[in-house]
Amino acid sequence: PVQASEEYSGHSLALEDIVHHFDDMVALQDIHLNIQPGEFVSLLGPSGCGKTTLLRIISGFLKPSSGRILIDGQSVEALSPKQRGVGIVFQNYALFPHMNVWDNVAYGLRANRFPRGRVANKVGEMLELVQLGHLAKRYPSELSGGQQQRVAIARALAVEPKLMLLDEPFSALDKNLRLDMQIEIRRLLKEQGITAILVTHDQEEAMSMSDRIAVMSQGTIHQFDTPTQIYDKPATLFVSTFVGTCNLLPGKLVERDTSDCLVEVPGGGQLRVANYATLQSHNDVLVAVRPENLRIQTQPGKHCLPTIVEMCLPLGAVMAYEVQIAPNTKVKVTQPRLPGTRPLQQGQQIYLELVSPQACALFPAVS
Ligand code: ATP
């Protein structure tokens, strides 16, 4: 394995109050991000939320309407992409088709007028890193998608960028290759200590690759946190439904003490949930609960919702159920499927409770 060299000590990136308009359309607003040296961050969000626009602003290809961009604490707004030292890998790899692998990787070094010996050493080192030394004489058209992707990464790494920007780099790969490349590229960047920002709309990709994820919607960042915090403690209603599967139950706060509160949900049942101070002034709430955070009981109990099983789907490791808690209110529940246990039957009455009072999020009801 290649050791992290002194040159790759990692660089920080800070975005302060970035706003961007395309004519009178607000594409980005109130963007603040502090990315640590060597951190792998994903910008995750649906199509049109502003991910690519933000990446272009970081790279220097687009000037923001306002706001500051700092690399290692130094303002870079006046610098070109090259001066900022960003490496970019695009969805379509953008390799030069008339150059072989070696020349593609050497391109940036030659453009920077590195001495010939240094170019040769660096290209050799990079091709070894991405395990493509044996294909140095091939042309892009003679490579698989995954190999082209690795050439694109090697080319971007060769010039020792301060930041690596990855714009949906895996979307053209089939699923198995995509998983391999995700693991491999994260490993490469971590080995080199390079700060990386990945644009993706694929939540599994963001969850598995990132140290932290910025979840975006309609030009703003809803939450910037670790993958597990984003999944377990979604900050907004949008995050709770965009990341993973979440049931949303309209509820009324009926009782509150210092630790917990009781929320009445459709069908008249009550759930005991952790007391969320932010909801002091709201009695109408939405309870966001993931299917695996509901426990099935066969006997009634305190703070259990009576329900009827409507559908059972064996999904291998888990059983997925759809149950009805009130007319027009269905809930998804998943349970680990233990060998030898019989699945629940359609029409069967069961009782649902939260696995713990913290195993859900409460949001103010929206009209
Ligand atoms: P996708 O995942 O589909 O690539 P995205 O999150 O990267 O989406 P952006 O490409 O950043 O979204 O676009 C954000 C918004 O800005 C969209 O509404 C888009 O139509 C608009 N937009 C992007 N580029 C321009 C442009 N050059 N001129 C005008 N509007 C633009």
Residues whose N, C-alpha, C, O or C-beta is under 5 A from the ligand:
A	BS01	ATP	F22 A27 P46 S47 G48 C49 G50 K51 T52 T53 L54
